[in-house]
Amino acid sequence: MPFLQELLHKIEVGGGKRYFRISFALLVVVVGVGLYNLRAYRNMGTQEAMDAAQLARNIAQGKGYSTLFIRPLSIYLVKKRYRERESVPAVGSFPDLAQLRGMHPDLANPPVYPMVLAGLLKVLHLDYAITTSKPFWSSGGRFWRYKPDFMIALFNQLLFLVAVTVVFFLARRLFDAKVAWLGSGLMLGTELFWRFSVSGLSTMLLLLVFLGLVWCVVLLEEEAREPKRGPWGILILAALSGAVVSLGGLTRYSFGWLIIPLLVFQILFGGRRRVVVAMITLAAFIAVMAPWVARNYYVSGKPFGTATYAVLETTILYPENRLERSLEPDFSRIYVMAFWLKLNTNLRQILTSELPRLGGSWITGFFLVGLLIGFRKLALTRLRYFL
């Protein structure tokens, strides 16, 4: 009994009260994750998620960066590049121009997310066979959940919880503890993030990379305003920010465009050595991206494989997914109006469907407002420094 009384006293009065609250919060999160998965998990429902998962499985099984999802456009690029790189085959020989007799190289997916998933599958030693007898994975003698896909979803939910933690510490650094608890709580309660966490897409990993970039930008701005890490501190942060952008670009190619606003920010707020800081950032970005671009160019003759032609997809030239299904695409008839019509259509869709759906979630709205307030405070702080 004395032990129990001392334990209760420590929880109610002593420092154990803090640990009790943290433990209770973690318990609520774990129970919430379990209930959400039981209620909302429906295996992978998108082509992109399944493509990344099968690519990760091939990597984990030692088959290299190869795919079982072979696109006709990929066949065209590999065959064309082989003819440019190799000499004319001898008479009577039948070379594998498109690399179809073995494993076909993947030219559609950037490497970071499949490699991360491959490491996960390798560590877990999962059984890829479908079961209809084990509970939870089957229901009524029928297939219900695929174990590797479910473990990938759990991994993405772990990334989401890590992102929430990063938001907490970032908000506490920029504001105070109350804003940190509010911001992380609102993010944790946003259903849209939970939906992406079980989708199998690279969204959660990309979100974590983006938060890492924000943290690098905050540290770089503070170092330019009040140097604390010596003469090399701001240069190391510049190189790190460039590497983080390239890491995001190798997770999803479009993320690489953030290098432009990052360089603009560094030129405006990089202090006396702003030009050197921007050059180091760009050099780090190119150094990390270059090996993958070189690989794609060697295999397909294009820096980003089939993704190089993504701007042509869903235009009047190649509606829907016709481009990926083209074994002999004609790129000689390309005009600017097609891209203008695509831009107009995408903007109309964003304004009529995506923004109302995003605005319908008051939690997401509060989260976006908090981000805007944070960047406003950062900008005003820097403006006062200049004045």
C-alpha positions, -999 to 999 in steps of 0.1 A, spaced: 0 0 0 27 26 7 41 20 -28 6 26 -43 2 58 -22 36 71 -33 27 64 -69 -6 82 -67 11 111 -49 37 113 -76 11 113 -103 -11 139 -87 15 163 -72 50 154 -84 66 153 -118 47 121 -127 17 142 -136 34 153 -169 43 117 -178 7 106 -171 -7 132 -195 18 122 -222 10 85 -217 -27 92 -218 -23 113 -250 -3 85 -267 -29 59 -257 -56 81 -272 -36 83 -305 -29 46 -306 -66 38 -300 -76 64 -326 -53 49 -352 -66 14 -345 -103 25 -348 -96 44 -379 -79 15 -396 -107 -9 -387 -133 15 -400 -116 33 -430 -88 11 -443 -98 -4 -477 -64 -15 -492 -48 6 -519 -73 23 -542 -50 42 -566 -29 31 -595 1 52 -582 1 36 -548 0 0 -562 27 9 -588 51 22 -560 44 -9 -539 51 -34 -567 83 -15 -575 94 -16 -539 87 -53 -538 110 -59 -568 137 -38 -552 134 -57 -519 136 -91 -538 168 -80 -554 154 -75 -589 167 -39 -592 148 -8 -600 125 -27 -624 88 -28 -628 60 -52 -637 38 -23 -648 52 -18 -683 39 13 -702 41 14 -740 57 48 -738 84 33 -717 90 6 -743 93 33 -770 119 54 -750 140 24 -740 140 10 -776 148 44 -791 177 50 -766 191 15 -772 193 23 -810 210 56 -803 235 41 -779 244 8 -796 255 1 -831 233 -16 -857 227 -53 -847 242 -80 -867 221 -99 -893 204 -128 -877 207 -114 -841 176 -105 -821 187 -81 -794 163 -71 -766 158 -35 -777 130 -27 -752 143 -49 -724 112 -70 -723 127 -105 -720 139 -97 -685 129 -71 -659 119 -38 -675 135 -7 -660 110 17 -643 109 52 -658 78 66 -642 85 68 -605 111 89 -586 133 67 -564 130 78 -528 96 65 -518 100 31 -535 134 27 -519 120 35 -485 92 10 -489 117 -16 -502 137 -11 -470 105 -15 -449 95 -47 -468 130 -61 -464 131 -55 -427 97 -69 -420 102 -101 -441 66 -101 -451 47 -130 -467 33 -119 -500 8 -147 -503 -29 -139 -500 -46 -156 -471 -83 -165 -467 -81 -183 -434 -63 -160 -409 -84 -136 -389 -82 -98 -396 -66 -105 -430 -97 -124 -442 -134 -123 -435 -158 -152 -439 -133 -173 -458 -127 -145 -483 -97 -122 -488 -102 -89 -469 -68 -72 -462 -34 -76 -479 -7 -77 -453 21 -58 -471 -3 -30 -482 -16 -27 -446 20 -25 -432 28 2 -458 -3 21 -445 8 18 -409 43 31 -419 27 61 -436 6 67 -405 38 66 -384 53 92 -408 22 113 -403 26 112 -365 62 122 -369 51 151 -391 26 162 -363 54 161 -338 76 182 -361 48 208 -365 45 209 -327 82 217 -321 83 241 -351 53 260 -339 67 262 -303 99 276 -317 82 303 -337 53 310 -313 47 294 -279 35 261 -264 -3 270 -267 0 276 -305 21 244 -308 -5 223 -290 -33 239 -311 -16 235 -344 -5 199 -339 -39 190 -325 -57 205 -355 -34 187 -378 -39 154 -360 -77 159 -363 -78 166 -400 -94 137 -417 -78 146 -451 -44 138 -437 -56 105 -423 -71 96 -457 -37 101 -474 -20 82 -446 -38 50 -456 -37 56 -494 -2 42 -499 9 73 -517 41 92 -510 21 122 -495 31 117 -459 68 112 -467 67 144 -489 49 163 -461 77 153 -437 103 164 -462 85 197 -467 85 203 -429 122 196 -429 127 222 -456 106 247 -435 128 240 -405 160 246 -426 146 279 -439 138 291 -404 172 282 -391 189 298 -421 169 330 -416 178 331 -379 215 324 -387 216 352 -414 200 377 -389 220 366 -358 250 343 -365 255 317 -338 271 288 -356 303 303 -368 313 312 -404 303 278 -418 269 276 -401 249 294 -427 267 276 -456 260 242 -441 223 252 -437 222 264 -473 236 230 -485 212 211 -463 182 231 -476 192 224 -512 197 187 -504 162 186 -488 146 201 -519 163 176 -541 152 148 -517 116 160 -521 121 162 -559 132 126 -559 101 117 -540 78 136 -563 93 154 -593 71 185 -591 85 192 -556 118 202 -572 102 234 -584 105 247 -548 142 253 -555 131 286 -573 113 302 -544 140 289 -520 167 307 -540 146 339 -541 141 337 -504 179 333 -498 188 361 -521 163 384 -502 171 373 -467 204 355 -469 224 383 -453 257 396 -466 267 363 -482 234 358 -499 248 351 -534 272 325 -520 244 309 -499 222 307 -530 250 292 -551 257 265 -525 220 257 -522 218 253 -560 250 232 -561 237 208 -534 204 205 -552 221 196 -585 246 173 -568 218 151 -553 196 151 -583 223 145 -609 229 108 -604 193 99 -609 189 122 -639 220 106 -654 205 71 -649 173 81 -666 191 97 -695 213 66 -699 183 42 -700 157 64 -718 174 94 -732 152 117 -711 161 132 -677 129 121 -659 119 91 -680 82 90 -689 75 117 -664 94 141 -688 62 141 -709 38 146 -680 30 181 -692 15 166 -724 -8 143 -706 -46 152 -704 -42 178 -732 -61 178 -764 -30 162 -780 -31 132 -757 -64 131 -737 -68 109 -706 -39 83 -705 -34 80 -742 2 91 -741 13 63 -717 -4 38 -741 13 52 -772 39 28 -786 49 52 -813 40 87 -801 42 117 -824 59 147 -807 62 167 -839 28 184 -836 29 203 -804 15 238 -800 11 263 -771 -27 264 -772 -29 228 -759 -10 237 -728 -32 269 -723 -63 248 -725 -49 223 -699 -40 251 -676 -75 266 -679 -91 233 -672 -70 226 -642 -76 260 -627 -113 256 -632 -113 223 -615 -93 237 -585 -116 266 -581 -149 247 -585 -142 214 -567 -108 213 -548 -110 246 -529 -146 242 -518 -138 207 -505 -107 220 -487 -126 249 -474 -154 227 -461 -131 213 -435 -129 239 -407 -99 221 -392 -79 223 -424 -89 260 -426 -76 267 -391 -44 249 -400 -38 269 -432 -45 302 -413 -19 292 -387 7 286 -414 -1 320 -430 2 337 -396 36 320 -390 50 331 -424 36 366 -418 54 368 -385 86 356 -401 84 381 -429 76 410 -405 106 400 -383 129 401 -413 114 434 -425 121 451 -391 157 438 -394 161 456 -428 145 488 -415 
